């Protein structure tokens, strides 16, 4: 597992840096814009996220499977991937134009032209991270993603600082994505070696068979994540969306910890399944690792949400703290990522059905809870939808692998990890940390909690803890040896 751990760590650091920049951006932008203007900026990004999900249709993610399955023809797969993405993007934008015309301009309003430009520039030829992950080059992912997010951060902050105008910020992002597309096209032409690679028989058919259910599932998943925000902005207004968006910034923690590991685990599961059939064992192990990383995040998020939100975003965003606390339930649910297990079998249809279940459940919950509880009701509805999705996927995955639900998940490790998270909690459940050290006390308390949590894991004998600690020690020794050689 050492090589897998190294790739997951580098990828996690890469995405931690990237999403860290994505958190820093809103922290700075909220200081330069009013609450309503920040809400309008987030509204544009909300519409853009939905369009990107539809336009990309999970096609670029298929590189993780097909390059691992056909390592002799990576650039043929990449070219085919780029063509499919371009077709999906054009079709999406045509549908948007038709829907806007039929609604009399009420669908996205004044955002129509910038949304078309931004979606076209940002979606096409945006496959590099997935290509490098599939070819086991996480360091390249780190450089690319960090550079791209840094550029976005600089552009947004400079535009906001100079103009305090949402429209200018949006068009600045569009120009940046246009430059990225042009550079990406040039690099692809220079590196494309598809003519020398053997053809992949049935590649188009197989990729469409993979992407259609997977893309529909991804689209529904994005719709699930965005539904509550859409209802908030339509019913409660841009200011409420600003609060809701700040409260949900903890989603980036999930993207860092879970998606980084899952992106590395999927190609490895495909290889192991073809070689020895032990893919499910690796998935169970990665699930426990997810819990070890994210259970502490949930505990710390519940206790320190308010001081963190108020310190970073200002007193006007205090209402977002409750949204963050409720969202920690979503963080717990996201530890159980069934997608790699299903994609390793090339069975992605359950992902579509599960998201449909979540969408229906979440919609019903929103109808009931928004009038009763406002913003907190929107987040509770999202939590309900997420757990409905997990319940269905757990049942369906167990059926496809031919194992009982009680044998699918590592329940003993799940209980032990949850218990360890609770046993370590008394270390932080006091206001002395912040009363004595201010905001720095949160950092100190988090370190103390991490130490107590690891100790509890070791006492309860959660096996993956030993693997992680051995891997960390191995990396430290390797780096130390490298430094010694350099000094010599």
N, C-alpha and C positions, 0 to 999 in steps of 0.2 A: 504493500500500500504506500511505500515511501514515495515512488514516482508520482502516484496519484495525489498524495498529500502535498508534494511540492508544487504541482500544477494548480491544485485548488488554492493553495496559499497565495501564490503569485497572482492568480486571477482574482482572489478575494481582495488582496491589497490593491490591485488595479481598480476594481470596481468600488472599493472603499474610497479611494482617492477621487474617483469620478463622481460618485454619489455624494461624497463629502463636499465637493464643489457645487453640486446641485442643491445642497442644503445651505451652503454659504451664500449662494446667489439670492434666495429669498430673504435671508437675514439682512443683507445689505439693501436690497430693493425696497423692502418695507419701510426703510428709513428715508427713502427718496420719493416715495409715492404715498398718497392718501390711502386709507383702507379701501375705499371704493375703486380707486384707480388700480390698486394692486389686485382687487377682485376682477376687474376687466381684463387685466393682463393674464390672470389665471384662467379666465373664461376662454380666451383665445387658445391657450395651451391645452385646455380641456378638449375643445373641438379638434385641435390639431392631433391630439393623442388618439382620438377615435378614428380620424381619417387615416392616420399612419397605420393603425392596426388593420384597417380594411384594405389599404393600399399595399402594405407589405404582405398581408395574409399569411404570416408565419413562414413565408417561403425561404427567407434567408436562414431561419433556424434549422431547416432541413439539411443544411450543409453538415451539421453535427452528425447526422445519421449517414448520409450518402457518401461523404468523403471517407468516413471510417469504413463503410461497406465496400467502396471502390477506390482504394488508396492509389491505384495506378493511373487514375484519370481525374485528378482534382480540378484542373482548369476546365475540362469539359463540363463537369458538374457546376462550376462557378458560372460559366457562360450561360448555360441553360437556366441557372438560378436567376441571373440578371435579366434575361429575356422575360421569364415568367413574372418577375417583379414589375418590370416596366409595363407589361400588359395589364396586370392587376391595378397598377397605379392609374393608368389612363382610364380604365373602366370606372374606377372609383370616382375620379374627378368628373367624368361625364354624368354619373349618377348624382353627384352633388349638385351640378349645374341644373339638372332636370328637377331635382327635389326643391331647390331654391326657387326655380321658376314656378313650379306648381304651388308652392306655399306663399307666393306673392312677395318673396323677399323676407319672410318672417323666420326662416330656419336658422340662418347664421348672420343675417343682416349685413352690416358693414364689414364683416370679417371675410366675405366671400373671396375677393381677389387675393388678399394676403394668404388665406388658407390654401388656395389652389397653388400658389407659388411655393409656399413653405412645404406643403406635402410633396410636390413633385421633386423639389431639390433635396429634401431630407431622406426620402425613402429610396430613391434609385442609387444603385451601386454602393449601398451601405451594408456590405457583407463581410468586411475585413475581420471584425472581431470573431465571427463564427468560423471563418476560414482558418484563422490562426489557432483557435481553440481546437478545432478538429485535427489540425496538424501538430498539436502539442507545442504551441509557441505562445505561452501565456505572457511572456515578457513583451512581445510585440503588442499584445492587447493592452498592456499597461501603458506603453508609450502612446499608442494611438488614442485610446479613450481619454487619458489624462490631457493630451494636447487638445483634443476636440472640446472637452468640457471646459478647459481653461480658456480657450478662445471664446466659447459661448459666454462664460462668466464675464470676461473682460468687455465684450461687446455690449452685453446687457447693462452692466454697471456704468460704463462710460456713457452710453446713450441715456440712461436714467439720470445720471448726475448732470449731464450737460443740458438736457431738455425737459426732464420731468414729464415726458409725454409718452403715453402708452403706444400710440401709433408709430412713433419713431423707433421705439424699442423693438417692436414687431418687425418692421422693415429692415432694421439692422440685422436681426437674426436671419431673415430671408437672404440677404446679401451674403452673409457668412456661409449659409448652407449652399448657395449657388457656387461659391468659390470651392467648397469641399467637393461638390459633385464634379466640377471641372478637373480638379487635381486627381480625384479618384479615377476618372475616366482615363487620364493620361498614364497613371501608374498601371492600371489594368492592361492597357494596350502594350505597355513595355514588358510586362511580366507574363502575359498570356502565352502558355506553351501547349495549348490544347491540340494544335495540329500534329504534334509528335506523340500524343497520347492515344492509347487504344480506345475505340468507341465502347460505350456502355450500352449493351443491348437492353432495350425496354426502359431506358432511363427516364424518358419523358412520361411514359405511362406510370412508372413507379413513383416518380416525384409528385405527379398530380394526385395519385392515390394517397400518398402520404400527406400532401399539403392541404387538400380540400377539407377533410375532416379536422386536421390539426389547425388549419387557418381559421375555419369556422369556429372552432373551440377557442382559439386565441382572441378572435373578434368578440365572441360572447364574453370571454373573461374580461377583456377591456371594457366592454359595455357594463359588466357587473361592477367593476371597480369605479366606473365613471357615472353610473346611474344615479347614485346618491348625490354626487356633485352637480349633475345636470338638474336634478329636482331642486336642489338647494338654490342654484343660481336663478332658475325659472320662477320658483315660488317665493324664496326669501330674499333674493337680490344679490348684487355683486359683493356688497359688504359681508354678507353671511358666507359667501363662497370664499372670501379671503380668510375668514376665521377657520372654516372647514379645511381649507387647503393647508394652512399652517399646522392644524391639528393632525393632519395625515402625513406629515413629512417623515414620520417614523416608518413609512412604507419603504423608504430607501434602505433601512436596516435589513428588511426581508430580501430586497433585491441584491444586497451585498452578500449576506451570509448564505441564503438558500440557493439563489440562482447561480452563484459562482460555483458552488459545489456541484449542483445539478448539471451545469453545462459541461463540467469535466467528467462527471460520472456517466452520462449518457453514452459518449463514444466508448468508454471503458466497458460498459455493460454490453454494448453490441459486440465488442471483441471477445469478451468472456463468454457470452452466450453462444457464440459460434465455436469457441474453442472447447469449453468444458461445461457449459450450462449452469454456472454458478452466479448468474447475473443478479438473482433476487437476494442472495446473501450480501452482495456488495451494496445493493439498495438499502437493505435493513441497516447496514453499518452506517451508511451516509445519513439515514434518518436520525440515528442516535447522535451523530456529530452535529446535525442541524439543531437538535434539542439542546445540546451542550452549549452551543453558541447563542441560541435565541431565548431560552428560558430566562437567563439572567437579564436579557434586554427587557423582557416583559415585566419582571419584578422592579427593576430600576426605573422603567418608564412610568409605572403606576405611581411610585413614591415621589419621584422628582419631576414629574411633568410640569407642574405649575411654576416652580422657580426657574426651570430651564426656559419655558416659553416666555415668561415675563422678562427674564434677563436678556434673551437673544432677540426677541421681537418687540418688546415694549409692553407697557401696561394696557394699551388698547387691544391687545390680542390675548388677554387673560382667559377669555371664554374658550379659547382653543385648547386649554389644558385638559378640560374634561373630555374633549374629542380624542386627545392623545391617550388618555387613560383607558377609554373604551377600546381604542384601536389595538391595545396590547393583547386583547383576546384574538384579534386577527393574526398577530405575530405568533401566538401559540399555535393556531391552526396551521399556519404556513410551514411549520416544522415538518409536516407530513406531506411531502411533495410526491404525488403518485405519478406525475407526468413522465419522469425518466423510466419508471418501471413499465409503463404502457408503451412508450415510444421504442423501448428496447425490443419489444415484440412487433413493432410496426403496427400497433393497434391503437389508433388515435381517436377513433369514433367515440369512445366513452368520455373523452375530454369535452367533446361537443355537447353530449347529453348532460353531463354534470353541470356545465355552465348554463345550459338551458334551465335545468332545475334551479340553479342559484338565481337566475334572472327572474324567473316566475316567483320564487319565494321572496326575493328581495323587493320586487315590485309590490307584492301584497303587503309586506311589512312596512314599506314606505307610505302606502296609502293610509295605513292605520296609525303609524307612529309620528309622521311629520306634523299633522295637526295637533297631536297631543303633546309632543316633547320637543318640537323644533329641531335645532341642530343636533342635539344628542340623539333624538329619535332617528335621524338619518344615519348616524353611525351605528346605532343598535341594529337597524335594518340591514346594514352592510355586514355586520357580524353574523346575523342569522343566515344570510345568504351564503357566506363563506363556510359555515359549518354544515349547511345543507349540501353544498358542493363536495365537501370532504367525506361526508357520510356515504354519498352515492359512489364516489371514486373508490373508497375503501372496499365496499361490497363488490363493485365491478372488477377491480384488480384481483381480488381473491378468487373470483370465478375464473378469470382468464388464466391465472397461474395454477388453478386446480388445488388451492389450499384453503383451509377454513380461515375466517377472519381472525380467529384467536391465534392462528399460526402465521398470518401474513405480517403483522407488525411485531416488533420486539417489545411486547407489552411489559415484560419485567424491567427492561431498561427504561421504558417510558415512565413507569411508576417511580423507579429509583431516581431518575433525573429530576422529575417533578418534585419529589420529596427533598432532594438535595437543594433545589432552588428555594423551597420554603424554609428548610432548616437554616440556610444562610441568611435569610431575610432579617432576623433580629439585629444583625450588624448595622443595618442602615435605617431601621425604623425608629428614628429619633431626629429631632430638629437640631441637635447639638452640632452636627456636621456643618450645616449652613449658617447657624447662629455664630459659630466660632470662626469658621474659615470663609464664609461667604460662598460665592460661586465655586471657588476652588475646593470647597468641602464636598461638592458633588463628585468631583474627580477622585478625591481621596476615599470617599465612601464607596465608589464604584470599584476601586482597587481592592479595598478591604473585603467587599462582597465577593469579588472574583476569587480571592484567596480562600475565603470561607466556603465558597461553592465548590471549588476544586477539591478541598479537603473533604467535604461531605461526599463528593463523588467517589473519592478513593476509599473512604470508610465503607460506603455502600457497595463498593466493588463493581462499578460500571466499567466494563471491559474497554470500551472505546477511549476512556480517559487515559489508561495506560498507553494505548497506541498513540494518542495525541501527544502525551508528555515525552514519550520516547522519540517521536518525530521531531519535536521542538528541540530536545537535547542534541539530536543528531545534526540538525541545522546549525545550532549554536557552535557545536564542535567543528563542523565543516568550515563555518565562517571564521572561527578562531584559527584553525589550521591554515586557511587561506591567508589571513592577515600575518601569521607567523612567517609563511613562505615569502610574502611580499617584503616583510621587514628584513628577512635574511638576505 
